[in-house]
């Protein structure tokens, strides 16, 4: 196999997604975080700018960027599946499961499935009006399910990713970053007084979204490393 493109000569769809691409995407995350911090520090004087970069919104450029990062992970997982099939590994179904989870998360980032469903379940459970659930109801009713889903997928892909040293560790970093930011940190907004502690509220949202996007990048980096190592034959042969 030729190593010129980092993936040999397998017919993959995402040769352009490589280590350099991940670094550029990470720079985009850094820029969004920095712009949000500056914007909040000066009192968000221009609504047009705030509207398009606010990390707390689900309907702007920042939300689309976060969704795109998850979709990048889904594309890479599908590429890894093709590599696994080409190498006749028995693990390709696990990679399809991972691709499906990341694609669903990408859609959810914009469609707000978990917030809407969580609010409905919280209402049926009688906690919708409780103080501890006033701003993020879904974390109490769906948060445990989200954590369980991540744990299940991690266990399913563990054997696959361990074929290339370092990839499973990166993958776990990604999961932990998403869970800490998207579940545990988001739950804290229920206890923040956003009227008297507006800056704390803003910083929490920036940190939460930054961790979620960083998690997506860790997962993408893990999949790029696995794909390129397995495709070029530089990873150890399966035992």
N, C-alpha and C positions, 0 to 999 in steps of 0.2 A: 504493500500500500504506500501511496505517496503521502507525506506528512505536510505538504505545503500549506494546506488550509487548516491544519490542526485536527481534521477529522478523517484523514485518509481519503479514499475515493468512494466511500459509501454515498448513496443518493439521499443525502439529508437535506432538509428544507431550510435549515437555519445556520449555514456556515458563517453568516455574518454575525451571529451571536457567539462571541468568544470573550476571552478575558478582557480585551480592550473595550469591548462593548459594555461589559459589566462595570468597568471603571467609569466610563462616560455616564452611564445611568446613575451610578453612585454620586457623581458630581452634580447631576440634576437634583438628586435628593438633597444634597448639601446646599445647593442654591436655594431651593424652596424653603428649607429650614432657616437659612440666613435671612432671606427676604421677609419671612414671617416674623422673625425676632426683631428685625429692624422696624418693620411696619408697626408692630405692637409697641415698641419702645418709643416711637414718635407719636403715638396716639392714633394710628391708622387714619391719616388725614384725607386720603383719597379713596373714596368708596369704590371707584372703578378698579383700582389696583387691588384693593382688599378683596373685592368680589371674585377676582380671577385667581388669586394665589392663596386664599385662606385655606389652611389645612383642616379647618373644622367644617368645611362645606363638602357635600356629596355631589354637587352639581357644577363644578368648575374645573379649571385646568389641573389643579393639584389632585383632585379626585380621579380624573382621567389618567394622570401619570401613575398614581398608585395602582389603579386597575391594570394599566399596561404592564407594570412590573410583575404582577401575578400572572398575566397572560404570557409574558416572556417565559416564566417558569414552566407553564403548561406546554408551550412549544418545545422547550428543552427536554421536558420529560418524555414527550412523544419521540423526539430524536433519540433519546437514550433507549426507548423501547425498540426502535428500529435497529440500533446497534446491538442490543441484547438478542434480538431475533436473528440478526446476521451472524452473530457469534454462537448461535444455538444455545443460548442460556435459558434456563427454565423460569427466569424471573420476569419476563417481559410483561406479564399480566399485572404485576405489582406496580410497574412503572406506568401502565395505563390508568390504574387506580389513582396514582399520584397526579397524573395529568388532569384527570377529571376533577379531583379536589381543587387544584389550583385554578382551573377554568371556572369552576363554580364560584370560588372566592373572588375571582376577577369580576364576574357578573354581579355578585353580591355587593361589591364595593360601590357600585353605582345604583343598583336597584334596591338596596337597603332591605334585602329579604330578612336578615336576622333581626334588624330593629323592628320592622313591622310585625313579623311573626312573634317576636319576643314581647312586644307591647300587647298583642292579642292574648297570648298565653298568660302574661302577668295579670291582665284584666280578669280572665277566667279564674285565675288562682286567688284573686282578691288582694293583690299586693300593688296594683297599679297606682294607687293613691298614697302608698306608704312613703314616708320621708326618705327611707334608704333606697328607694327606687325611682325617685322623682325625675331624674334626668337620663338615666340609662337603665331602663327596666329589663332589657333583654339579658344583661349579664347574670342575673340571678336565676333565670329560668332556662336559658340556652347556653350560658357560659360553660357549665360542666359538660354539656354535650359537645361543644366545640373542642374543649380540651381532650375529651375522650376520642373524638374523631381524629385529631392530630396524633394522639398516642397510638391509635390503631394503625394508621397509615405508616407511622414511623417504624413500628414493629414489623409491618409487612415488607417495607423496602430496606430494612436494616441489612439483611443478608446480601442483597443486591449491591448496595452502596459500599459495603465493607470490602468488596472486590478491589476497590481502588482506595488505598490508604488516604485518610484525611477527609474523604467526601462525606461520610456519615457524620463526622464531628461538625463540619460546616452546616450540614442539613439540620442537625439538632440545634445549633446556634440560631438558625433561621426560625425554627418552630418556637423556641423559647422567646425570641425577640418579639414574634407576632403575638404570642399568648400574653406575655408581660405587658406589651403595649395595648393590644386590642381587647383584652379581657380584664386583667387586674388593674392596670392604670386607668382604663376607662371607667371602671366601677367607682373610682375615687371622686368622679365629678358629682356623684350623688351626695357627697358630704361637703363639697366646696360651696361657699356662699359667693355666687358669681356677681353679686351686686357690690359687696364690700371688698372682695378679693379678686377683682377682674383680672389682674395680671397673673395671679396664681392659676386661675382658670385657663387663661391663654397659654401659659407655659405648659400646663398639663396636656392641652390638646396638641401643641407642637411636639412634645416629647412622645406622646402616644402615637401620633402619625409617623414620626421619624422612626420609632422602633418597628412599626409595622412594615414600613418600606425597607428598612434595613434587613428585616427578616426575609422579605422577598428576595433581596439581593444575595443574602447568604445562601438561600436555597438555589437560586440561579447559578451562583458560583460553584456550588457543589455539583450541580448537574453538568455544567460545562467541563469541570475537571473529570468527572466520570466518563462523559461521552468521548472526550478527546483521548483519554488514556485507553479506553476500551476499543475505540475505533482504530487507533494506530497500532494496537497490539502491544502497547508498552505496559499494560497492567498484567499482573500474574494470571496464569491460566486458571480457570475454575477447577476446584478439586471435587 
